[in-house]
Structures are given as structure tokens and as C-alpha cells.
């Protein structure tokens, strides 16, 4: 039988993996401080979270995409949320020699618990609440030196160790695909793209 195009195969696989939201926050003014302020709930709009300095439907391009766009170019904002894993952050702080992890130190928008190797979920994966609020994973959020100052305020002398300790464990950035509320304790289901890894990636890196 031929392919029935009236009912195409889904582009996303609904997995059995779920995560619980254990922290929500926003950074009111990243020029003043990267520290995020804790919240019990947020409304995830198409522009992100109201009052979040990383919000907006567009943003000015930065050094992360300098190979594609001159700095300051207006581009789509796919960095509305900075999401980290409670399990990965526990590993990071242990490596740093710190007893506990404070998500406000790294400007986290959300901390989730329950997804293994969360930083490396495939780009374009979805995190969807039971009410339907949906975030799209853009890509891995590479660690930088910016949280060091805030970390030193809570754990003096440990901030400089963050960048190396967080390599491969810094979480992801994400943007809002479907608006709605997100609350502490909400369960998110992981949906991943039904697509194999591009086989030419190694060759492309050498080019």
C-alpha cells in the first residue's frame, strides 16, 4: 500500500520521559545582574515571560551567532528560556566544591527534574505541560564566565570554577511554541524529533 498522505507520520515522538518543574524565575535586568528572581508561576507568551530581560519575540544577535549575523542584527529570539536540570546542576556544584545549587546564580528561567542527560536532548524537542503549554528546545546553552560574579556572592571563591564544571551540563535555551501558564510542580512531557542524526556532521566540521 502507498503512503496515505492524509495521515502523515508524526514529526515528533511522544516519549515516556517526563520532568517536574522545581524552579521558575526571571532576570529583570541582566546588565545589573544575571541573578534570577524566584517565581511560583509564569505566563509563557510568544514573547517569553513578562519582565524577563531575555524576553521578546526578537533579539539583537550576539557573539553566539557572529558567524551568521553581524553583532546587533535583529533576529528571532529563540533564547526566551534558560532551562537547567536539577540533576546536572548537582553534578556541576559538586565538581565546583559547593554544597548546594542555587538556580538564581545562573539566571535560570526553569529547573526541571527527571530527564537524563538533559543538556543533550535533540534540538527542536518539545517540553509540554499537561495543560498544553509548549516550549521548543533551541540548542545546548554553552557555559560562560558571566555567572561567576553571582556565584561568588553566595559561594565566595567558587565562581571561576563554574564554566569548566558546567561544560555539557549547562542546560538548553528554549522558546514558546504554545502559550500558557507554567507552575511549580507542573509535569512536562518530552517530545523528540523523529529524525536521524545528519551523517555528514563530522565532514562539515572539517570543512
C-alpha positions in Angstrom: 0.0 0.0 0.0 1.2 3.5 -0.7 1.7 6.3 1.8 -1.5 7.8 2.9 -0.7 11.5 2.8 -4.0 12.4 4.6 -2.4 10.9 7.7 1.3 11.6 7.6 3.6 10.1 10.2 4.2 12.5 13.2 7.3 14.6 13.1 7.6 14.4 16.8 7.7 11.3 19.0 5.9 11.5 22.3 8.3 9.8 24.8 7.7 8.2 28.1 10.1 10.7 29.7 8.6 13.4 32.0 10.1 16.1 34.2 8.8 18.1 37.1 9.3 21.9 37.3 11.2 22.6 40.6 12.1 26.3 40.0 10.8 29.2 37.9 12.5 32.6 37.7 13.2 35.6 35.6 16.2 38.0 35.2 14.8 41.6 35.5 17.9 43.4 34.4 20.9 41.3 33.1 23.0 44.5 32.9 22.7 44.9 36.6 23.0 41.2 37.5 22.4 37.8 35.9 20.7 36.6 39.1 17.1 35.5 38.5 14.3 36.1 41.0 12.2 33.1 42.0 8.5 32.9 40.9 5.7 30.4 41.7 4.2 30.6 38.2 4.8 32.4 34.9 2.7 33.0 31.8 4.7 31.8 28.8 3.7 34.1 26.0 5.0 34.1 22.4 7.4 36.8 23.7 8.5 34.8 26.6 7.9 35.8 30.2 6.8 39.3 31.1 9.6 41.2 32.9 12.3 38.8 31.8 15.3 40.7 30.2 15.8 37.7 27.8 12.2 38.0 26.6 10.9 39.4 23.3 9.9 37.8 20.0 13.2 39.2 18.6 16.6 40.0 20.0 19.9 41.6 18.9 22.3 39.0 17.7 25.3 38.3 19.9 28.7 36.5 19.8 27.0 33.1 19.7 25.8 33.7 16.2 28.5 36.0 14.9 29.3 33.6 12.1 25.8 34.0 10.7 24.9 37.6 11.6 26.8 40.9 12.3 26.6 41.7 16.0 23.4 43.6 16.9 21.3 42.3 13.9 17.7 41.8 14.8 16.9 38.1 14.8 14.2 35.8 16.1 14.6 35.2 19.8 15.0 31.5 20.5 16.6 32.2 23.9 13.5 33.2 25.8 14.0 30.4 28.4 17.2 29.1 30.0 16.4 25.7 31.4 18.7 23.6 33.5 18.5 20.1 35.0 18.5 19.7 38.8 20.5 16.5 38.4 23.1 18.1 36.2 23.4 21.2 38.3 24.0 19.0 41.4 26.9 17.4 39.5 28.3 20.8 38.5 28.2 22.2 42.0 29.8 19.0 43.4 32.6 19.4 40.9 33.0 23.1 42.0 33.2 22.1 45.6 29.9 23.7 46.6 27.4 22.1 48.9 24.2 23.2 47.2 23.0 24.6 43.9 21.1 27.9 43.8 19.4 28.3 40.4 19.3 32.1 40.8 23.1 32.1 40.4 23.0 31.1 36.8 20.0 33.2 35.7 17.8 30.1 35.3 14.3 30.5 33.9 13.4 27.0 34.9 14.8 24.0 36.7 13.4 20.6 35.8 14.0 17.2 37.5 13.7 13.8 35.9 15.2 13.9 32.4 18.6 12.1 31.9 21.4 13.9 30.1 19.0 16.8 29.7 21.6 19.2 28.1 21.9 16.9 25.1 18.2 16.4 24.2 17.8 16.9 20.5 17.3 20.4 19.2 13.6 21.0 18.3 12.4 18.7 21.1 9.3 19.9 22.9 8.6 20.2 26.6 4.8 20.2 27.0 2.8 20.7 30.2 -0.4 18.8 30.9 -2.3 21.9 30.1 -0.6 22.2 26.7 1.9 25.0 27.3 4.8 24.1 25.0 8.5 25.1 24.9 10.7 24.3 21.9 14.4 23.4 22.7 16.7 25.5 20.6 20.1 24.0 21.5 22.6 23.5 24.2 23.3 26.5 26.3 27.1 26.7 26.4 28.6 27.8 29.7 30.3 31.2 30.0 32.0 33.2 32.7 29.1 35.5 33.4 27.6 33.6 36.4 30.9 33.7 38.2 30.2 37.0 39.9 26.8 36.0 41.2 28.1 32.6 42.3 30.9 34.3 44.3 28.3 36.3 46.2 26.8 33.1 47.5 29.8 30.8 47.5 32.9 33.0 47.6 35.9 31.8 45.6 33.9 29.2 43.6 32.6 31.3 40.7 35.6 30.9 38.5 35.2 27.1 38.5 31.7 27.2 37.0 32.5 27.5 33.3 34.7 24.3 33.2 32.4 22.4 35.6 29.3 23.2 33.6 30.6 22.0 30.2 28.0 19.7 28.7 25.7 20.3 31.7 24.5 23.9 31.4 21.1 23.0 30.0 19.3 24.4 27.0 17.7 27.5 25.7 14.1 27.4 24.5 11.3 29.4 23.0 7.5 29.4 23.4 5.6 27.5 20.7 2.2 27.4 22.5 1.3 30.0 25.1 0.1 29.1 28.6 0.8 29.0 32.3 3.7 27.2 33.9 3.7 26.5 37.6 6.0 24.9 40.2 5.3 21.2 40.3 3.9 21.0 36.8 4.8 17.9 34.8 6.4 18.3 31.4 6.4 15.6 28.8 9.4 15.3 26.4 8.6 15.0 22.6 11.6 14.5 20.3 12.0 14.8 16.5 11.6 11.6 14.5 14.8 12.3 12.6 18.2 10.5 12.4 21.4 12.3 13.1 22.8 14.0 10.0 25.6 11.7 8.8 27.8 14.5 7.3 28.4 16.4 10.5 31.9 15.2 11.0 32.9 16.2 7.5 31.2 19.5 7.8 33.3 20.3 10.9 36.5 19.6 9.0 35.5 21.8 6.0 
